[in-house]
Amino acid sequence: MHMLRNIPHSPVAQTGYLRDALRDLHFDKVMDRFGTFFLHELDLEKAALPDITQEDTDECLLAMSRVKSLKQIKDKRGMVTIQAVDDEGPTEQFPIGNAPTWDEIASTMACNPKLLMSKWAWDEKWATGSTAGRLFLQFTTDYFLTLSTEVVNDAHLPKPKELKDAMELWTVSSLMALLKDVSFKPSNHGLLGKVPGRRNPSFRDMVDLFFPGLDVNIREKSVWHPFMTRGYIREFHQTIHSMTEDETSSLLRALGRIFGRIQCLPNAAACTQKSCGRLWEQSDGGIKMLTNPIFYKIEMVGKAKRKGTARGKQVKAGKAIIEARLDEQHRNIPFNEGRLKARQAKKARKRETKRRTGKKNNYRKPPVKRQKVPIAISEESHSQEADRSSDENFPDVPSVRVLRRRVIVSEEEEEGEEEEEEEEEEAIDELEDEEMDEVEEELDQMDVDDDGEDYMDV
């Protein structure tokens, strides 16, 4: 996409992984010289570039995908690739098949590693006079100096002179010729399919193990400490101490490219606060080396085929045969007749078993419907229904609904309430008597004729 955007305008590389890739491809230099970018080192047969990793980094995967979960992205890519690969038999390209199981890979690597590993080849385009090449050459020389003379075939330990010799020294054939007892183990990094255990780091990532940074604390009792005081790690720290941050990153990437192209590395371990670390992994007096999975002649790790257990011959005869033989021996019943009765009894048992375990017995019975119990209608509900019916018959007339409550009180509270009601009735009667007296006095004061004519005129 960055190349396509360069046609109408010149975009700026915003992400770190894109800037690193353009720097490795010498994008600016090629553009300044030709005005157009060319991939001079593109291998059309393998569809790969020598200086570009075949796997996208985590930063690139997250930036170029809508899914923001790195695990989901990797799982989805792995499923798509696995579905496209078919399991085939051994061929010249894949000696043990294109999708062998992990056990087959491990056993082949232990017995005949040359059958599974492709041949290592030197490329003249790899830089030999760079700082990374010089440091890797010193690393190889110093690392083999830690071996005992009892485990090597030659009396002199190897001291390569060029980068090519140093990288070739880490191949399977060179290690088998140099060491008396050496075995090889596979690495599951980047392999498609289901592999056991945790994923191993790639050979590129193992640069941090063999070339620790300035901030890594290497204890005095560590097996790595001699390299720190008088070996290649001391030279590496002095080199990066005078470099800028960008130059240090470029040097580590160059070392990563060299490590990614070698076939084997020691299964080493870094030092910690509790352990002194490990330079070589020993196995029964020999050395065990870790192999680079990019050289495996496979496409993916296949699933282990399930094998049925072989059933041995039945020693004891069947029950029907035994009973028929015993009847013939002790009861003078012919063998065929006894066997026929046994077969009939066996068929009867099968029919009974089939009847008990038939489909109709497994059928789920529907739940039994419960009968509705008629509910008795009380007087209160009847009055409420009457009120509701009156509201329906006369919708324009506002309805008045009386809420009736039943209150349970004690006998003392009932007597108190009766006394209060009697006092209220007496007070009302007194008020009514006083009002009637006032009305009679007003009528007496008025001059009204006996016939009531003057009153009517007024």
Secondary structure, DSSP 8 states (H G I E B T S, - for coil): -HHHHTTTS-----SHHHHHHHHHTTHHHHHHHHSS---TT-BTTTTB-TTS-SS--HHHHHHS-S---HHHHHHHHHHHHHHH-------SSSTT-SS--HHHHHHHHHH-HHHHB------TTS-SSSHHHHHHHHHHHHHHTTS-TTSBSSSS----SSHHHHHHTTSHHHHHHHBSSEEEE---TT--B--SSS----TTTTHHHHS--TT----TTSTTHHHHHHSHHHHHHHHHHTS-HHHHHHHHHHHHHHHHT-SEEE--B---SS---BSSEEETTEEEEEE-GGGBS-S-B--------------S--HHHHHHHHHHHHS---HHHHHHHHHHHHHHHHHHHHHHTSHHHHS---------------HHHHHHHHHHHHHHH-TTS-------------HHHHHHHHHHHHHHHHHHHHHHHHHHHHHHHHHHHS---SS-HHHHH-
